[in-house]
Amino acid sequence: MDKEIYRQFCEIAGEGCVLVDEPMRRHTTFRIGGPADYLIRPETEEVLRKILALCAEEKLPYFILGNGSNLLVSDQGYRGVIIQIYKNFQQCVTEGNVIRAGAGILLSRLSAAAGEAGLTGLEFASGIPGTLGGAVFMNAGAYGGEMKDILSWADVLDEERKLRRLSAEELELGYRTSRVKKEGWIVTGAELKLKFGDPEKIREKIEELKAARTSKQPLEYPSAGSTFKRPEGYFAGKLIMDAGLRGFRVGGAQVSEKHCGFVINTGNATAADVRELMRQVQEKVWEKYQVRLEPEVRFLGDF
């Protein structure tokens, strides 16, 4: 730890918001990952700007983290600054059929708020374990719905730390991608435009999707959700299953027996276990079907 840099981070964010050598397994849904040099939780957009400015000045690499639901951090951790936009960016305001919320709010909470307000269109996101910022970043989707269907605009900090409000069209949302992802920008908030609906039917839909997830997905194990993107014309989970890889293991990492599209941590998996398992799955699926599986999971640190 550089004591002077630590002092400056504490001066900007407050000592209680700056963690040193923080194990990343505590901050990812995979429950895997070595220590980050610094993990900082900014409480405001202005504090976030100042942290980014210090990182630029000191040439410190940084990574923006939400709930850590789509991330594999290396066993060696991260040599830089993790900036967690999560619990301190959870404001949520409903006006008519519009919801404006901070990037750190969990999609499950946002979906529940929409349902309570009698707004439909966000039910698909009720079981996605990520934040609104992450959902915009990768155009999250499930069960036939996507963020691009309901997003009006998002506020982002660009590479010069300037706040920009981009319309859904300007965000260039595609399958698991966006302009934010391509440019390396940071989402701070967004507006969603929904439709009025029957609160009881909305609740029923959320419960129906919850039951489907529980029955089909290995929610009882730590994972990063869907491990691979859907190849055009195929389903990744079916390709993996048909390649005979259901239950395939490397160390503590395993292809889920419940849903082959998920790689799970059976309790003691390392990042190296998960990465090697993914490599072998990609290799075997290619050998059998000549289809290349691309990771949906993001990798952070040295592999």
C-alpha positions as protocol buffer text, in pm:
chain_id: "A"
residue {
  index: 1
  type: MET
  ca { x: 0 y: 0 z: 0 }
}
residue {
  index: 2
  type: ASP
  ca { x: 117 y: 349 z: -89 }
}
residue {
  index: 3
  type: LYS
  ca { x: 44 y: 549 z: 227 }
}
residue {
  index: 4
  type: GLU
  ca { x: 25 y: 882 z: 46 }
}
residue {
  index: 5
  type: ILE
  ca { x: -223 y: 754 z: -212 }
}
residue {
  index: 6
  type: TYR
  ca { x: -426 y: 587 z: 64 }
}
residue {
  index: 7
  type: ARG
  ca { x: -432 y: 920 z: 253 }
}
residue {
  index: 8
  type: GLN
  ca { x: -557 y: 1102 z: -56 }
}
residue {
  index: 9
  type: PHE
  ca { x: -830 y: 844 z: -124 }
}
residue {
  index: 10
  type: CYS
  ca { x: -944 y: 873 z: 239 }
}
residue {
  index: 11
  type: GLU
  ca { x: -944 y: 1251 z: 211 }
}
residue {
  index: 12
  type: ILE
  ca { x: -1167 y: 1231 z: -96 }
}
residue {
  index: 13
  type: ALA
  ca { x: -1403 y: 946 z: -4 }
}
residue {
  index: 14
  type: GLY
  ca { x: -1378 y: 918 z: 375 }
}
residue {
  index: 15
  type: GLU
  ca { x: -1171 y: 656 z: 557 }
}
residue {
  index: 16
  type: GLY
  ca { x: -1466 y: 420 z: 602 }
}
residue {
  index: 17
  type: CYS
  ca { x: -1520 y: 406 z: 225 }
}
residue {
  index: 18
  type: VAL
  ca { x: -1163 y: 297 z: 141 }
}
residue {
  index: 19
  type: LEU
  ca { x: -1055 y: -67 z: 188 }
}
residue {
  index: 20
  type: VAL
  ca { x: -700 y: -196 z: 134 }
}
residue {
  index: 21
  type: ASP
  ca { x: -602 y: -546 z: 14 }
}
residue {
  index: 22
  type: GLU
  ca { x: -972 y: -633 z: 4 }
}
residue {
  index: 23
  type: PRO
  ca { x: -1051 y: -997 z: -95 }
}
residue {
  index: 24
  type: MET
  ca { x: -1264 y: -982 z: -409 }
}
residue {
  index: 25
  type: ARG
  ca { x: -1436 y: -1309 z: -323 }
}
residue {
  index: 26
  type: ARG
  ca { x: -1646 y: -1094 z: -86 }
}
residue {
  index: 27
  type: HIS
  ca { x: -1770 y: -883 z: -375 }
}
residue {
  index: 28
  type: THR
  ca { x: -1851 y: -1129 z: -656 }
}
residue {
  index: 29
  type: THR
  ca { x: -2140 y: -1372 z: -692 }
}
residue {
  index: 30
  type: PHE
  ca { x: -1881 y: -1639 z: -788 }
}
residue {
  index: 31
  type: ARG
  ca { x: -1730 y: -1597 z: -437 }
}
residue {
  index: 32
  type: ILE
  ca { x: -1388 y: -1614 z: -603 }
}
residue {
  index: 33
  type: GLY
  ca { x: -1102 y: -1365 z: -629 }
}
residue {
  index: 34
  type: GLY
  ca { x: -781 y: -1249 z: -465 }
}
residue {
  index: 35
  type: PRO
  ca { x: -720 y: -908 z: -304 }
}
residue {
  index: 36
  type: ALA
  ca { x: -760 y: -571 z: -473 }
}
residue {
  index: 37
  type: ASP
  ca { x: -503 y: -305 z: -379 }
}
residue {
  index: 38
  type: TYR
  ca { x: -787 y: -63 z: -303 }
}
residue {
  index: 39
  type: LEU
  ca { x: -1166 y: -93 z: -301 }
}
residue {
  index: 40
  type: ILE
  ca { x: -1347 y: 240 z: -277 }
}
residue {
  index: 41
  type: ARG
  ca { x: -1719 y: 309 z: -237 }
}
residue {
  index: 42
  type: PRO
  ca { x: -1786 y: 668 z: -346 }
}
residue {
  index: 43
  type: GLU
  ca { x: -2096 y: 822 z: -194 }
}
residue {
  index: 44
  type: THR
  ca { x: -2164 y: 1085 z: -460 }
}
residue {
  index: 45
  type: GLU
  ca { x: -2098 y: 1155 z: -825 }
}
residue {
  index: 46
  type: GLU
  ca { x: -1858 y: 1435 z: -729 }
}
residue {
  index: 47
  type: VAL
  ca { x: -1655 y: 1199 z: -509 }
}
residue {
  index: 48
  type: LEU
  ca { x: -1649 y: 949 z: -797 }
}
residue {
  index: 49
  type: ARG
  ca { x: -1510 y: 1218 z: -1029 }
}
residue {
  index: 50
  type: LYS
  ca { x: -1236 y: 1306 z: -781 }
}
residue {
  index: 51
  type: ILE
  ca { x: -1137 y: 940 z: -738 }
}
residue {
  index: 52
  type: LEU
  ca { x: -1115 y: 901 z: -1116 }
}
residue {
  index: 53
  type: ALA
  ca { x: -905 y: 1218 z: -1138 }
}
residue {
  index: 54
  type: LEU
  ca { x: -660 y: 1087 z: -876 }
}
residue {
  index: 55
  type: CYS
  ca { x: -638 y: 752 z: -1057 }
}
residue {
  index: 56
  type: ALA
  ca { x: -556 y: 937 z: -1380 }
}
residue {
  index: 57
  type: GLU
  ca { x: -300 y: 1159 z: -1206 }
}
residue {
  index: 58
  type: GLU
  ca { x: -125 y: 865 z: -1038 }
}
residue {
  index: 59
  type: LYS
  ca { x: -167 y: 639 z: -1345 }
}
residue {
  index: 60
  type: LEU
  ca { x: -355 y: 383 z: -1135 }
}
residue {
  index: 61
  type: PRO
  ca { x: -568 y: 131 z: -1326 }
}
residue {
  index: 62
  type: TYR
  ca { x: -926 y: 113 z: -1205 }
}
residue {
  index: 63
  type: PHE
  ca { x: -1230 y: -108 z: -1253 }
}
residue {
  index: 64
  type: ILE
  ca { x: -1595 y: -15 z: -1201 }
}
residue {
  index: 65
  type: LEU
  ca { x: -1780 y: -275 z: -996 }
}
residue {
  index: 66
  type: GLY
  ca { x: -2149 y: -314 z: -923 }
}
residue {
  index: 67
  type: ASN
  ca { x: -2275 y: -629 z: -752 }
}
residue {
  index: 68
  type: GLY
  ca { x: -1999 y: -842 z: -911 }
}
residue {
  index: 69
  type: SER
  ca { x: -2252 y: -1072 z: -1075 }
}
residue {
  index: 70
  type: ASN
  ca { x: -2085 y: -1122 z: -1412 }
}
residue {
  index: 71
  type: LEU
  ca { x: -1722 y: -1125 z: -1309 }
}
residue {
  index: 72
  type: LEU
  ca { x: -1432 y: -1364 z: -1248 }
}
residue {
  index: 73
  type: VAL
  ca { x: -1144 y: -1206 z: -1057 }
}
residue {
  index: 74
  type: SER
  ca { x: -805 y: -1379 z: -1074 }
}
residue {
  index: 75
  type: ASP
  ca { x: -660 y: -1560 z: -773 }
}
residue {
  index: 76
  type: GLN
  ca { x: -386 y: -1295 z: -762 }
}
residue {
  index: 77
  type: GLY
  ca { x: -648 y: -1024 z: -729 }
}
residue {
  index: 78
  type: TYR
  ca { x: -629 y: -681 z: -892 }
}
residue {
  index: 79
  type: ARG
  ca { x: -335 y: -442 z: -891 }
}
residue {
  index: 80
  type: GLY
  ca { x: -528 y: -120 z: -895 }
}
residue {
  index: 81
  type: VAL
  ca { x: -845 y: 46 z: -769 }
}
residue {
  index: 82
  type: ILE
  ca { x: -1188 y: -118 z: -757 }
}
residue {
  index: 83
  type: ILE
  ca { x: -1456 y: 154 z: -757 }
}
residue {
  index: 84
  type: GLN
  ca { x: -1780 y: 2 z: -634 }
}
residue {
  index: 85
  type: ILE
  ca { x: -2093 y: 182 z: -750 }
}
residue {
  index: 86
  type: TYR
  ca { x: -2354 y: -8 z: -560 }
}
residue {
  index: 87
  type: LYS
  ca { x: -2503 y: 72 z: -220 }
}
residue {
  index: 88
  type: ASN
  ca { x: -2440 y: 447 z: -238 }
}
residue {
  index: 89
  type: PHE
  ca { x: -2613 y: 494 z: -577 }
}
residue {
  index: 90
  type: GLN
  ca { x: -2956 y: 345 z: -507 }
}
residue {
  index: 91
  type: GLN
  ca { x: -3194 y: 640 z: -534 }
}
residue {
  index: 92
  type: CYS
  ca { x: -3522 y: 553 z: -706 }
}
residue {
  index: 93
  type: VAL
  ca { x: -3805 y: 790 z: -808 }
}
residue {
  index: 94
  type: THR
  ca { x: -4129 y: 694 z: -984 }
}
residue {
  index: 95
  type: GLU
  ca { x: -4333 y: 951 z: -1177 }
}
residue {
  index: 96
  type: GLY
  ca { x: -4627 y: 818 z: -1373 }
}
residue {
  index: 97
  type: ASN
  ca { x: -4497 y: 536 z: -1592 }
}
residue {
  index: 98
  type: VAL
  ca { x: -4134 y: 650 z: -1562 }
}
residue {
  index: 99
  type: ILE
  ca { x: -3868 y: 535 z: -1313 }
}
residue {
  index: 100
  type: ARG
  ca { x: -3542 y: 721 z: -1261 }
}
residue {
  index: 101
  type: ALA
  ca { x: -3281 y: 538 z: -1056 }
}
residue {
  index: 102
  type: GLY
  ca { x: -2916 y: 535 z: -958 }
}
residue {
  index: 103
  type: ALA
  ca { x: -2673 y: 294 z: -1122 }
}
residue {
  index: 104
  type: GLY
  ca { x: -2616 y: 101 z: -799 }
}
residue {
  index: 105
  type: ILE
  ca { x: -2972 y: -15 z: -740 }
}
residue {
  index: 106
  type: LEU
  ca { x: -3023 y: -390 z: -773 }
}
residue {
  index: 107
  type: LEU
  ca { x: -3249 y: -499 z: -1060 }
}
residue {
  index: 108
  type: SER
  ca { x: -3452 y: -712 z: -819 }
}
residue {
  index: 109
  type: ARG
  ca { x: -3530 y: -404 z: -606 }
}
residue {
  index: 110
  type: LEU
  ca { x: -3603 y: -195 z: -915 }
}
residue {
  index: 111
  type: SER
  ca { x: -3840 y: -462 z: -1052 }
}
residue {
  index: 112
  type: ALA
  ca { x: -4020 y: -480 z: -716 }
}
residue {
  index: 113
  type: ALA
  ca { x: -4056 y: -99 z: -709 }
}
residue {
  index: 114
  type: ALA
  ca { x: -4205 y: -105 z: -1059 }
}
residue {
  index: 115
  type: GLY
  ca { x: -4451 y: -376 z: -958 }
}
residue {
  index: 116
  type: GLU
  ca { x: -4560 y: -184 z: -649 }
}
residue {
  index: 117
  type: ALA
  ca { x: -4626 y: 119 z: -871 }
}
residue {
  index: 118
  type: GLY
  ca { x: -4835 y: -95 z: -1109 }
}
residue {
  index: 119
  type: LEU
  ca { x: -4579 y: -70 z: -1388 }
}
residue {
  index: 120
  type: THR
  ca { x: -4507 y: -358 z: -1624 }
}
residue {
  index: 121
  type: GLY
  ca { x: -4210 y: -426 z: -1851 }
}
residue {
  index: 122
  type: LEU
  ca { x: -3937 y: -491 z: -1597 }
}
residue {
  index: 123
  type: GLU
  ca { x: -4050 y: -833 z: -1476 }
}
residue {
  index: 124
  type: PHE
  ca { x: -3783 y: -1007 z: -1686 }
}
residue {
  index: 125
  type: ALA
  ca { x: -3512 y: -844 z: -1471 }
}
residue {
  index: 126
  type: SER
  ca { x: -3651 y: -949 z: -1132 }
}
residue {
  index: 127
  type: GLY
  ca { x: -3413 y: -1244 z: -1098 }
}
residue {
  index: 128
  type: ILE
  ca { x: -3102 y: -1091 z: -1256 }
}
residue {
  index: 129
  type: PRO
  ca { x: -2855 y: -1041 z: -967 }
}
residue {
  index: 130
  type: GLY
  ca { x: -2687 y: -730 z: -1106 }
}
residue {
  index: 131
  type: THR
  ca { x: -2729 y: -354 z: -1077 }
}
residue {
  index: 132
  type: LEU
  ca { x: -2894 y: -106 z: -1311 }
}
residue {
  index: 133
  type: GLY
  ca { x: -2554 y: 29 z: -1417 }
}
residue {
  index: 134
  type: GLY
  ca { x: -2432 y: -317 z: -1510 }
}
residue {
  index: 135
  type: ALA
  ca { x: -2759 y: -387 z: -1691 }
}
residue {
  index: 136
  type: VAL
  ca { x: -2717 y: -78 z: -1910 }
}
residue {
  index: 137
  type: PHE
  ca { x: -2346 y: -153 z: -1963 }
}
residue {
  index: 138
  type: MET
  ca { x: -2421 y: -497 z: -2111 }
}
residue {
  index: 139
  type: ASN
  ca { x: -2785 y: -456 z: -2218 }
}
residue {
  index: 140
  type: ALA
  ca { x: -2891 y: -727 z: -1974 }
}
residue {
  index: 141
  type: GLY
  ca { x: -3180 y: -948 z: -2072 }
}
residue {
  index: 142
  type: ALA
  ca { x: -3372 y: -1261 z: -1980 }
}
residue {
  index: 143
  type: TYR
  ca { x: -3692 y: -1442 z: -2072 }
}
residue {
  index: 144
  type: GLY
  ca { x: -3752 y: -1239 z: -2386 }
}
residue {
  index: 145
  type: GLY
  ca { x: -3690 y: -895 z: -2233 }
}
residue {
  index: 146
  type: GLU
  ca { x: -3391 y: -661 z: -2264 }
}
residue {
  index: 147
  type: MET
  ca { x: -3292 y: -326 z: -2119 }
}
residue {
  index: 148
  type: LYS
  ca { x: -3310 y: -168 z: -2464 }
}
residue {
  index: 149
  type: ASP
  ca { x: -3686 y: -233 z: -2466 }
}
residue {
  index: 150
  type: ILE
  ca { x: -3748 y: -2 z: -2167 }
}
residue {
  index: 151
  type: LEU
  ca { x: -3452 y: 237 z: -2143 }
}
residue {
  index: 152
  type: SER
  ca { x: -3514 y: 607 z: -2218 }
}
residue {
  index: 153
  type: TRP
  ca { x: -3170 y: 743 z: -2134 }
}
residue {
  index: 154
  type: ALA
  ca { x: -2867 y: 688 z: -1916 }
}
residue {
  index: 155
  type: ASP
  ca { x: -2630 y: 932 z: -1748 }
}
residue {
  index: 156
  type: VAL
  ca { x: -2265 y: 840 z: -1803 }
}
residue {
  index: 157
  type: LEU
  ca { x: -1924 y: 980 z: -1719 }
}
residue {
  index: 158
  type: ASP
  ca { x: -1711 y: 978 z: -2032 }
}
residue {
  index: 159
  type: GLU
  ca { x: -1333 y: 937 z: -2063 }
}
residue {
  index: 160
  type: GLU
  ca { x: -1284 y: 1302 z: -1965 }
}
residue {
  index: 161
  type: ARG
  ca { x: -1506 y: 1257 z: -1657 }
}
residue {
  index: 162
  type: LYS
  ca { x: -1778 y: 1474 z: -1812 }
}
residue {
  index: 163
  type: LEU
  ca { x: -2141 y: 1385 z: -1742 }
}
residue {
  index: 164
  type: ARG
  ca { x: -2338 y: 1301 z: -2055 }
}
residue {
  index: 165
  type: ARG
  ca { x: -2702 y: 1202 z: -2091 }
}
residue {
  index: 166
  type: LEU
  ca { x: -2737 y: 956 z: -2377 }
}
residue {
  index: 167
  type: SER
  ca { x: -3065 y: 841 z: -2530 }
}
residue {
  index: 168
  type: ALA
  ca { x: -3133 y: 469 z: -2579 }
}
residue {
  index: 169
  type: GLU
  ca { x: -3041 y: 514 z: -2948 }
}
residue {
  index: 170
  type: GLU
  ca { x: -2713 y: 684 z: -2862 }
}
residue {
  index: 171
  type: LEU
  ca { x: -2628 y: 401 z: -2621 }
}
residue {
  index: 172
  type: GLU
  ca { x: -2615 y: 160 z: -2921 }
}
residue {
  index: 173
  type: LEU
  ca { x: -2751 y: -133 z: -2719 }
}
residue {
  index: 174
  type: GLY
  ca { x: -2690 y: -474 z: -2876 }
}
residue {
  index: 175
  type: TYR
  ca { x: -2669 y: -832 z: -2760 }
}
residue {
  index: 176
  type: ARG
  ca { x: -2478 y: -809 z: -2428 }
}
residue {
  index: 177
  type: THR
  ca { x: -2306 y: -491 z: -2537 }
}
residue {
  index: 178
  type: SER
  ca { x: -2344 y: -113 z: -2555 }
}
residue {
  index: 179
  type: ARG
  ca { x: -2158 y: 201 z: -2645 }
}
residue {
  index: 180
  type: VAL
  ca { x: -2082 y: 239 z: -2273 }
}
residue {
  index: 181
  type: LYS
  ca { x: -1901 y: -95 z: -2276 }
}
residue {
  index: 182
  type: LYS
  ca { x: -1713 y: -17 z: -2598 }
}
residue {
  index: 183
  type: GLU
  ca { x: -1600 y: 328 z: -2480 }
}
residue {
  index: 184
  type: GLY
  ca { x: -1526 y: 231 z: -2119 }
}
residue {
  index: 185
  type: TRP
  ca { x: -1768 y: 490 z: -1982 }
}
residue {
  index: 186
  type: ILE
  ca { x: -1935 y: 476 z: -1639 }
}
residue {
  index: 187
  type: VAL
  ca { x: -2312 y: 467 z: -1587 }
}
residue {
  index: 188
  type: THR
  ca { x: -2433 y: 675 z: -1291 }
}
residue {
  index: 189
  type: GLY
  ca { x: -2810 y: 657 z: -1343 }
}
residue {
  index: 190
  type: ALA
  ca { x: -3086 y: 590 z: -1594 }
}
residue {
  index: 191
  type: GLU
  ca { x: -3451 y: 643 z: -1678 }
}
residue {
  index: 192
  type: LEU
  ca { x: -3685 y: 358 z: -1767 }
}
residue {
  index: 193
  type: LYS
  ca { x: -4018 y: 402 z: -1946 }
}
residue {
  index: 194
  type: LEU
  ca { x: -4268 y: 130 z: -1857 }
}
residue {
  index: 195
  type: LYS
  ca { x: -4640 y: 66 z: -1911 }
}
residue {
  index: 196
  type: PHE
  ca { x: -4925 y: 69 z: -1664 }
}
residue {
  index: 197
  type: GLY
  ca { x: -5048 y: -278 z: -1573 }
}
residue {
  index: 198
  type: ASP
  ca { x: -5239 y: -481 z: -1317 }
}
residue {
  index: 199
  type: PRO
  ca { x: -5025 y: -506 z: -998 }
}
residue {
  index: 200
  type: GLU
  ca { x: -5158 y: -854 z: -924 }
}
residue {
  index: 201
  type: LYS
  ca { x: -5069 y: -982 z: -1272 }
}
residue {
  index: 202
  type: ILE
  ca { x: -4726 y: -822 z: -1245 }
}
residue {
  index: 203
  type: ARG
  ca { x: -4666 y: -1002 z: -912 }
}
residue {
  index: 204
  type: GLU
  ca { x: -4785 y: -1329 z: -1067 }
}
residue {
  index: 205
  type: LYS
  ca { x: -4543 y: -1283 z: -1360 }
}
residue {
  index: 206
  type: ILE
  ca { x: -4251 y: -1215 z: -1124 }
}
residue {
  index: 207
  type: GLU
  ca { x: -4339 y: -1524 z: -918 }
}
residue {
  index: 208
  type: GLU
  ca { x: -4371 y: -1732 z: -1235 }
}
residue {
  index: 209
  type: LEU
  ca { x: -4026 y: -1626 z: -1355 }
}
residue {
  index: 210
  type: LYS
  ca { x: -3882 y: -1684 z: -1006 }
}
residue {
  index: 211
  type: ALA
  ca { x: -4019 y: -2040 z: -1008 }
}
residue {
  index: 212
  type: ALA
  ca { x: -3875 y: -2099 z: -1356 }
}
residue {
  index: 213
  type: ARG
  ca { x: -3532 y: -1977 z: -1246 }
}
residue {
  index: 214
  type: THR
  ca { x: -3537 y: -2184 z: -928 }
}
residue {
  index: 215
  type: SER
  ca { x: -3631 y: -2500 z: -1115 }
}
residue {
  index: 216
  type: LYS
  ca { x: -3391 y: -2454 z: -1408 }
}
residue {
  index: 217
  type: GLN
  ca { x: -3089 y: -2267 z: -1269 }
}
residue {
  index: 218
  type: PRO
  ca { x: -2835 y: -2371 z: -1001 }
}
residue {
  index: 219
  type: LEU
  ca { x: -2916 y: -2081 z: -769 }
}
residue {
  index: 220
  type: GLU
  ca { x: -2798 y: -2281 z: -468 }
}
residue {
  index: 221
  type: TYR
  ca { x: -2434 y: -2246 z: -585 }
}
residue {
  index: 222
  type: PRO
  ca { x: -2216 y: -1939 z: -640 }
}
residue {
  index: 223
  type: SER
  ca { x: -2184 y: -1858 z: -1010 }
}
residue {
  index: 224
  type: ALA
  ca { x: -2164 y: -1566 z: -1250 }
}
residue {
  index: 225
  type: GLY
  ca { x: -2489 y: -1656 z: -1425 }
}
residue {
  index: 226
  type: SER
  ca { x: -2474 y: -1759 z: -1790 }
}
residue {
  index: 227
  type: THR
  ca { x: -2108 y: -1835 z: -1857 }
}
residue {
  index: 228
  type: PHE
  ca { x: -2111 y: -1807 z: -2237 }
}
residue {
  index: 229
  type: LYS
  ca { x: -2292 y: -1583 z: -2483 }
}
residue {
  index: 230
  type: ARG
  ca { x: -2561 y: -1741 z: -2699 }
}
residue {
  index: 231
  type: PRO
  ca { x: -2403 y: -1836 z: -3033 }
}
residue {
  index: 232
  type: GLU
  ca { x: -2612 y: -1734 z: -3332 }
}
residue {
  index: 233
  type: GLY
  ca { x: -2855 y: -2015 z: -3412 }
}
residue {
  index: 234
  type: TYR
  ca { x: -2768 y: -2218 z: -3100 }
}
residue {
  index: 235
  type: PHE
  ca { x: -2803 y: -2229 z: -2723 }
}
residue {
  index: 236
  type: ALA
  ca { x: -2475 y: -2249 z: -2533 }
}
residue {
  index: 237
  type: GLY
  ca { x: -2616 y: -2472 z: -2259 }
}
residue {
  index: 238
  type: LYS
  ca { x: -2751 y: -2727 z: -2507 }
}
residue {
  index: 239
  type: LEU
  ca { x: -2425 y: -2740 z: -2702 }
}
residue {
  index: 240
  type: ILE
  ca { x: -2235 y: -2804 z: -2377 }
}
residue {
  index: 241
  type: MET
  ca { x: -2484 y: -3070 z: -2268 }
}
residue {
  index: 242
  type: ASP
  ca { x: -2481 y: -3243 z: -2610 }
}
residue {
  index: 243
  type: ALA
  ca { x: -2101 y: -3244 z: -2599 }
}
residue {
  index: 244
  type: GLY
  ca { x: -2132 y: -3470 z: -2293 }
}
residue {
  index: 245
  type: LEU
  ca { x: -2008 y: -3208 z: -2046 }
}
residue {
  index: 246
  type: ARG
  ca { x: -2292 y: -3204 z: -1793 }
}
residue {
  index: 247
  type: GLY
  ca { x: -2123 y: -3219 z: -1449 }
}
residue {
  index: 248
  type: PHE
  ca { x: -1773 y: -3183 z: -1600 }
}
residue {
  index: 249
  type: ARG
  ca { x: -1528 y: -3060 z: -1334 }
}
residue {
  index: 250
  type: VAL
  ca { x: -1191 y: -2894 z: -1300 }
}
residue {
  index: 251
  type: GLY
  ca { x: -1097 y: -2863 z: -933 }
}
residue {
  index: 252
  type: GLY
  ca { x: -1384 y: -2695 z: -751 }
}
residue {
  index: 253
  type: ALA
  ca { x: -1543 y: -2561 z: -1071 }
}
residue {
  index: 254
  type: GLN
  ca { x: -1819 y: -2759 z: -1239 }
}
residue {
  index: 255
  type: VAL
  ca { x: -2054 y: -2740 z: -1534 }
}
residue {
  index: 256
  type: SER
  ca { x: -2389 y: -2737 z: -1357 }
}
residue {
  index: 257
  type: GLU
  ca { x: -2588 y: -3059 z: -1382 }
}
residue {
  index: 258
  type: LYS
  ca { x: -2906 y: -2852 z: -1356 }
}
residue {
  index: 259
  type: HIS
  ca { x: -2823 y: -2609 z: -1639 }
}
residue {
  index: 260
  type: CYS
  ca { x: -2516 y: -2666 z: -1854 }
}
residue {
  index: 261
  type: GLY
  ca { x: -2496 y: -2298 z: -1942 }
}
residue {
  index: 262
  type: PHE
  ca { x: -2377 y: -2226 z: -1588 }
}
residue {
  index: 263
  type: VAL
  ca { x: -2033 y: -2290 z: -1439 }
}
residue {
  index: 264
  type: ILE
  ca { x: -2065 y: -2314 z: -1061 }
}
residue {
  index: 265
  type: ASN
  ca { x: -1832 y: -2288 z: -764 }
}
residue {
  index: 266
  type: THR
  ca { x: -1890 y: -2609 z: -568 }
}
residue {
  index: 267
  type: GLY
  ca { x: -1729 y: -2453 z: -262 }
}
residue {
  index: 268
  type: ASN
  ca { x: -1355 y: -2423 z: -311 }
}
residue {
  index: 269
  type: ALA
  ca { x: -1308 y: -2330 z: -677 }
}
residue {
  index: 270
  type: THR
  ca { x: -1024 y: -2101 z: -777 }
}
residue {
  index: 271
  type: ALA
  ca { x: -1034 y: -1858 z: -1066 }
}
residue {
  index: 272
  type: ALA
  ca { x: -777 y: -2081 z: -1238 }
}
residue {
  index: 273
  type: ASP
  ca { x: -1018 y: -2377 z: -1205 }
}
residue {
  index: 274
  type: VAL
  ca { x: -1300 y: -2180 z: -1367 }
}
residue {
  index: 275
  type: ARG
  ca { x: -1081 y: -2044 z: -1647 }
}
residue {
  index: 276
  type: GLU
  ca { x: -942 y: -2389 z: -1731 }
}
residue {
  index: 277
  type: LEU
  ca { x: -1286 y: -2546 z: -1725 }
}
residue {
  index: 278
  type: MET
  ca { x: -1415 y: -2279 z: -1961 }
}
residue {
  index: 279
  type: ARG
  ca { x: -1118 y: -2333 z: -2193 }
}
residue {
  index: 280
  type: GLN
  ca { x: -1181 y: -2707 z: -2210 }
}
residue {
  index: 281
  type: VAL
  ca { x: -1555 y: -2657 z: -2267 }
}
residue {
  index: 282
  type: GLN
  ca { x: -1480 y: -2417 z: -2553 }
}
residue {
  index: 283
  type: GLU
  ca { x: -1232 y: -2663 z: -2702 }
}
residue {
  index: 284
  type: LYS
  ca { x: -1464 y: -2965 z: -2681 }
}
residue {
  index: 285
  type: VAL
  ca { x: -1766 y: -2780 z: -2822 }
}
residue {
  index: 286
  type: TRP
  ca { x: -1553 y: -2654 z: -3110 }
}
residue {
  index: 287
  type: GLU
  ca { x: -1419 y: -3004 z: -3181 }
}
residue {
  index: 288
  type: LYS
  ca { x: -1768 y: -3151 z: -3191 }
}
residue {
  index: 289
  type: TYR
  ca { x: -1976 y: -2873 z: -3349 }
}
residue {
  index: 290
  type: GLN
  ca { x: -1732 y: -2613 z: -3491 }
}
residue {
  index: 291
  type: VAL
  ca { x: -1910 y: -2348 z: -3285 }
}
residue {
  index: 292
  type: ARG
  ca { x: -1701 y: -2099 z: -3089 }
}
residue {
  index: 293
  type: LEU
  ca { x: -1837 y: -2018 z: -2746 }
}
residue {
  index: 294
  type: GLU
  ca { x: -1757 y: -1664 z: -2633 }
}
residue {
  index: 295
  type: PRO
  ca { x: -1745 y: -1590 z: -2260 }
}
residue {
  index: 296
  type: GLU
  ca { x: -2024 y: -1376 z: -2121 }
}
residue {
  index: 297
  type: VAL
  ca { x: -1830 y: -1359 z: -1795 }
}
residue {
  index: 298
  type: ARG
  ca { x: -1577 y: -1075 z: -1770 }
}
residue {
  index: 299
  type: PHE
  ca { x: -1221 y: -1148 z: -1648 }
}
residue {
  index: 300
  type: LEU
  ca { x: -1035 y: -917 z: -1416 }
}
residue {
  index: 301
  type: GLY
  ca { x: -668 y: -949 z: -1321 }
}
residue {
  index: 302
  type: ASP
  ca { x: -396 y: -1181 z: -1451 }
}
residue {
  index: 303
  type: PHE
  ca { x: -493 y: -1520 z: -1594 }
}
